[in-house]
Amino acid sequence: MIEAEKKEKAESALRLHSSSVRGSKTQAKIPEDSVLKTGKLQSFIKEEVLVHIFNAVYPCTAEQFFNILLNDDSKFTNEYHTARKDTNLVTGQWHAADEYDGQIREIKFRSLCSSPMCPPDTAMTEYQHAFLLPDKKLLVFETVQQAHDVPFGSCFEVHCRWWLETNAENSVTIDIKAGVHFKKWCLMQSKIKSGAINECKIGVEKMLELARLHIKSIASSGGTDNTPSSLPVPQQSS
């Protein structure tokens, strides 16, 4: 257990360092022919804890989804957190990291708590990771959330993976999985897991509801959604 906790601390520290690194190297756009360093890079989330929570089809491509909703220039992240009544939102910029493919960023905010066991609100840190595959038809968007002020908050993280695959010229299938990764043992793990996944479902549904409206608004205003993505596009290793 001690060795496992040391490993978890190291992984958390790596994610924190990678998300906060700044400088000429990380701020520069990465060429689209950047090579996927298979076997040498860290996994951003714990895939083994994920369970399916949502599936939908949206009127855009995978690349457009990133450009419209997640890009640094998009106002959607702010709109989403405002709708959730989150406060103190600070959104970092996407940047490269040696430890992960694609780009990452850090978001901090205060979120309202619904559980009677928790305080009225809690400080949250969310690390985000995204990349496109070479044909730009598949976007992988991953998040790791850490709640700082809730009971046993230091013991667990909420991991989520969005799998967005373009299946037509203006249509994308979105498959979302989420799970709770326990960095160390704690009481009430089952209750924490069910509560966190339920909150994640509510958040995802709210985000996708607002995303659909935002996409329609962009389309009706004649805005462009074909701006080349700043995301790096890893190449498959031979």
VOVO-369630 format. One record per residue (C-alpha): residue in three letters; chain; x, y, z. Coordinates in Angstrom, 1 decimal, padded with zeros to 4 digits. Layout:
resn	chain	u	v	w
ala	A	X	Y	Z
...
//
This chain:
resn	chain	u	v	w
met	A	000.0	000.0	000.0
ile	A	002.9	002.4	000.8
glu	A	004.5	001.7	-002.6
ala	A	001.1	002.2	-004.3
glu	A	000.6	005.5	-002.6
lys	A	004.1	006.7	-003.6
lys	A	003.2	005.8	-007.2
glu	A	-000.1	007.8	-007.0
lys	A	001.7	010.8	-005.6
ala	A	004.2	010.7	-008.4
glu	A	001.5	010.4	-011.1
ser	A	-000.4	013.3	-009.5
ala	A	002.7	015.4	-009.3
leu	A	003.5	014.7	-012.9
arg	A	000.1	015.7	-014.1
leu	A	000.3	018.9	-012.0
his	A	003.7	019.8	-013.4
ser	A	002.7	019.1	-017.0
ser	A	-000.5	021.1	-016.7
ser	A	001.3	024.2	-015.2
val	A	004.5	024.2	-017.4
arg	A	004.9	027.3	-019.4
gly	A	007.6	028.6	-021.8
ser	A	008.5	028.9	-025.5
lys	A	008.4	025.2	-026.0
thr	A	005.0	024.5	-024.6
gln	A	003.3	027.6	-026.0
ala	A	004.3	026.9	-029.6
lys	A	001.9	025.1	-031.8
ile	A	003.0	021.5	-032.4
pro	A	003.4	020.4	-036.0
glu	A	000.6	018.1	-037.2
asp	A	003.1	015.5	-038.2
ser	A	004.3	015.1	-034.6
val	A	005.2	011.4	-034.0
leu	A	003.4	009.3	-031.4
lys	A	006.0	008.1	-029.0
thr	A	004.4	004.7	-028.4
gly	A	005.4	003.1	-025.1
lys	A	007.2	006.1	-023.8
leu	A	004.4	008.4	-022.7
gln	A	002.3	008.3	-019.6
ser	A	-001.4	007.4	-019.6
phe	A	-003.4	010.4	-018.6
ile	A	-006.3	008.5	-016.9
lys	A	-006.9	005.1	-015.4
glu	A	-008.9	003.3	-018.1
glu	A	-009.7	000.3	-015.9
val	A	-012.0	002.4	-013.7
leu	A	-014.2	003.7	-016.5
val	A	-017.8	002.7	-017.1
his	A	-020.1	003.9	-019.9
ile	A	-022.3	006.9	-018.9
phe	A	-023.5	008.6	-022.1
asn	A	-023.8	008.3	-025.9
ala	A	-025.1	010.8	-028.4
val	A	-024.8	012.1	-032.0
tyr	A	-024.0	015.8	-032.6
pro	A	-024.2	018.0	-035.7
cys	A	-020.5	018.7	-036.2
thr	A	-017.2	016.8	-036.8
ala	A	-014.8	015.8	-034.1
glu	A	-012.4	018.6	-035.1
gln	A	-015.2	021.2	-035.1
phe	A	-016.3	020.0	-031.7
phe	A	-012.8	021.0	-030.3
asn	A	-012.6	024.2	-032.2
ile	A	-016.1	025.4	-031.3
leu	A	-016.3	024.3	-027.7
leu	A	-012.8	023.6	-026.2
asn	A	-010.3	025.8	-028.0
asp	A	-008.6	028.6	-026.1
asp	A	-010.6	031.2	-028.0
ser	A	-014.0	029.6	-027.3
lys	A	-016.3	031.1	-024.6
phe	A	-018.1	027.8	-024.1
thr	A	-016.1	026.7	-021.0
asn	A	-017.0	030.0	-019.2
glu	A	-020.7	029.6	-020.3
tyr	A	-020.8	026.0	-019.0
his	A	-019.4	026.8	-015.6
thr	A	-021.6	029.9	-015.3
ala	A	-024.7	027.7	-016.0
arg	A	-023.5	025.3	-013.3
lys	A	-023.2	028.3	-010.9
asp	A	-019.5	027.6	-010.4
thr	A	-017.4	030.5	-009.2
asn	A	-013.7	031.7	-009.3
leu	A	-013.1	030.1	-012.7
val	A	-009.5	030.2	-013.9
thr	A	-008.9	028.5	-017.3
gly	A	-005.4	027.7	-018.4
gln	A	-004.3	027.6	-022.0
trp	A	-003.7	024.4	-024.0
his	A	000.0	023.5	-024.3
ala	A	002.2	020.6	-025.0
ala	A	003.8	018.4	-022.4
asp	A	006.7	015.9	-022.9
glu	A	004.9	013.3	-020.7
tyr	A	001.7	013.1	-022.8
asp	A	000.6	013.1	-026.4
gly	A	-001.6	016.0	-027.6
gln	A	-002.1	019.0	-025.4
ile	A	-003.2	019.6	-021.8
arg	A	-004.5	022.4	-019.7
glu	A	-005.6	023.1	-016.1
ile	A	-008.9	024.5	-014.9
lys	A	-009.7	025.7	-011.4
phe	A	-013.1	026.7	-010.0
arg	A	-015.4	026.4	-007.0
ser	A	-018.3	024.0	-007.4
leu	A	-021.5	023.7	-005.4
cys	A	-022.0	020.5	-003.4
ser	A	-025.2	018.6	-003.3
ser	A	-024.3	015.9	-000.7
pro	A	-025.3	016.7	003.0
met	A	-021.9	015.3	004.0
cys	A	-020.1	018.0	002.1
pro	A	-019.6	021.7	002.6
pro	A	-021.7	024.2	000.6
asp	A	-019.0	024.3	-002.1
thr	A	-015.6	023.0	-002.8
ala	A	-012.5	024.1	-004.6
met	A	-011.9	022.0	-007.8
thr	A	-009.0	021.3	-010.0
glu	A	-009.6	019.8	-013.4
tyr	A	-006.8	018.6	-015.7
gln	A	-007.8	018.2	-019.4
his	A	-006.0	016.3	-022.1
ala	A	-006.9	016.2	-025.8
phe	A	-005.6	015.0	-029.2
leu	A	-006.8	014.1	-032.7
leu	A	-005.8	011.0	-034.7
pro	A	-004.1	011.6	-038.1
asp	A	-007.3	011.6	-040.2
lys	A	-008.9	014.1	-037.8
lys	A	-011.9	012.0	-037.5
leu	A	-011.3	011.0	-033.9
leu	A	-010.9	013.3	-031.0
val	A	-010.0	011.9	-027.6
phe	A	-010.8	014.3	-024.7
glu	A	-009.9	013.2	-021.1
thr	A	-010.4	014.9	-017.8
val	A	-009.2	014.3	-014.2
gln	A	-011.1	016.1	-011.4
gln	A	-009.8	016.6	-007.9
ala	A	-012.2	017.9	-005.2
his	A	-010.2	019.6	-002.4
asp	A	-012.7	020.4	000.4
val	A	-015.0	017.3	000.5
pro	A	-014.6	014.4	002.9
phe	A	-011.8	012.0	001.8
gly	A	-011.2	014.3	-001.2
ser	A	-007.5	013.6	-001.2
cys	A	-008.2	009.9	-001.6
phe	A	-009.9	009.9	-005.0
glu	A	-010.1	011.5	-008.4
val	A	-012.9	011.4	-011.0
his	A	-011.6	010.3	-014.4
cys	A	-013.6	010.8	-017.6
arg	A	-012.9	010.0	-021.3
trp	A	-014.8	011.5	-024.3
trp	A	-014.5	009.5	-027.5
leu	A	-015.7	011.6	-030.5
glu	A	-015.7	010.0	-033.9
thr	A	-016.8	011.7	-037.1
asn	A	-019.2	009.4	-038.9
ala	A	-020.5	011.8	-041.6
glu	A	-019.5	015.2	-043.0
asn	A	-021.4	017.0	-040.3
ser	A	-022.1	014.4	-037.7
val	A	-020.1	013.0	-034.8
thr	A	-020.8	010.1	-032.4
ile	A	-019.9	010.9	-028.8
asp	A	-019.2	008.1	-026.3
ile	A	-018.4	009.0	-022.8
lys	A	-017.0	006.9	-019.9
ala	A	-016.3	007.9	-016.4
gly	A	-015.0	006.4	-013.2
val	A	-013.5	007.0	-009.7
his	A	-009.9	006.2	-009.2
phe	A	-009.0	005.8	-005.5
lys	A	-005.4	006.9	-004.9
lys	A	-005.5	005.3	-001.4
trp	A	-008.0	003.3	000.6
cys	A	-010.7	005.1	002.5
leu	A	-014.0	004.5	004.2
met	A	-017.3	004.6	002.1
gln	A	-015.6	003.9	-001.2
ser	A	-018.8	002.5	-002.7
lys	A	-020.9	005.5	-001.7
ile	A	-018.2	007.9	-002.9
lys	A	-018.0	006.1	-006.3
ser	A	-021.8	006.0	-006.9
gly	A	-022.2	009.6	-005.8
ala	A	-019.2	010.9	-008.0
ile	A	-020.3	009.0	-011.1
asn	A	-023.9	010.3	-010.7
glu	A	-022.6	013.9	-010.4
cys	A	-020.4	013.3	-013.4
lys	A	-023.5	012.1	-015.4
ile	A	-025.4	015.3	-014.5
gly	A	-022.4	017.4	-015.4
val	A	-021.9	015.7	-018.8
glu	A	-025.6	015.9	-019.7
lys	A	-025.7	019.6	-018.8
met	A	-022.5	020.2	-020.8
leu	A	-023.8	018.4	-023.9
glu	A	-027.2	020.2	-023.7
leu	A	-025.4	023.6	-023.7
ala	A	-022.9	022.4	-026.3
arg	A	-025.8	021.6	-028.8
leu	A	-027.2	025.1	-028.3
his	A	-023.8	026.7	-028.7
ile	A	-023.1	024.8	-031.9
lys	A	-026.5	025.8	-033.3
ser	A	-025.8	029.4	-032.3
ile	A	-022.5	029.5	-034.1
ala	A	-024.1	027.9	-037.2
ser	A	-027.0	030.3	-037.3
ser	A	-024.8	033.4	-036.9
gly	A	-022.7	032.3	-039.9
gly	A	-019.6	031.8	-037.8
thr	A	-016.9	029.5	-039.2
asp	A	-016.2	026.2	-037.5
asn	A	-013.6	025.0	-040.0
thr	A	-010.6	026.8	-038.5
pro	A	-007.6	024.4	-038.5
ser	A	-007.3	022.9	-035.1
ser	A	-004.2	023.7	-033.0
leu	A	-004.2	020.2	-031.6
pro	A	-001.2	018.0	-032.6
val	A	-002.1	015.0	-034.7
pro	A	-000.1	012.0	-033.6
gln	A	000.9	009.6	-036.3
gln	A	000.5	005.8	-035.9
ser	A	003.8	004.1	-035.4
ser	A	004.7	001.6	-038.0
//
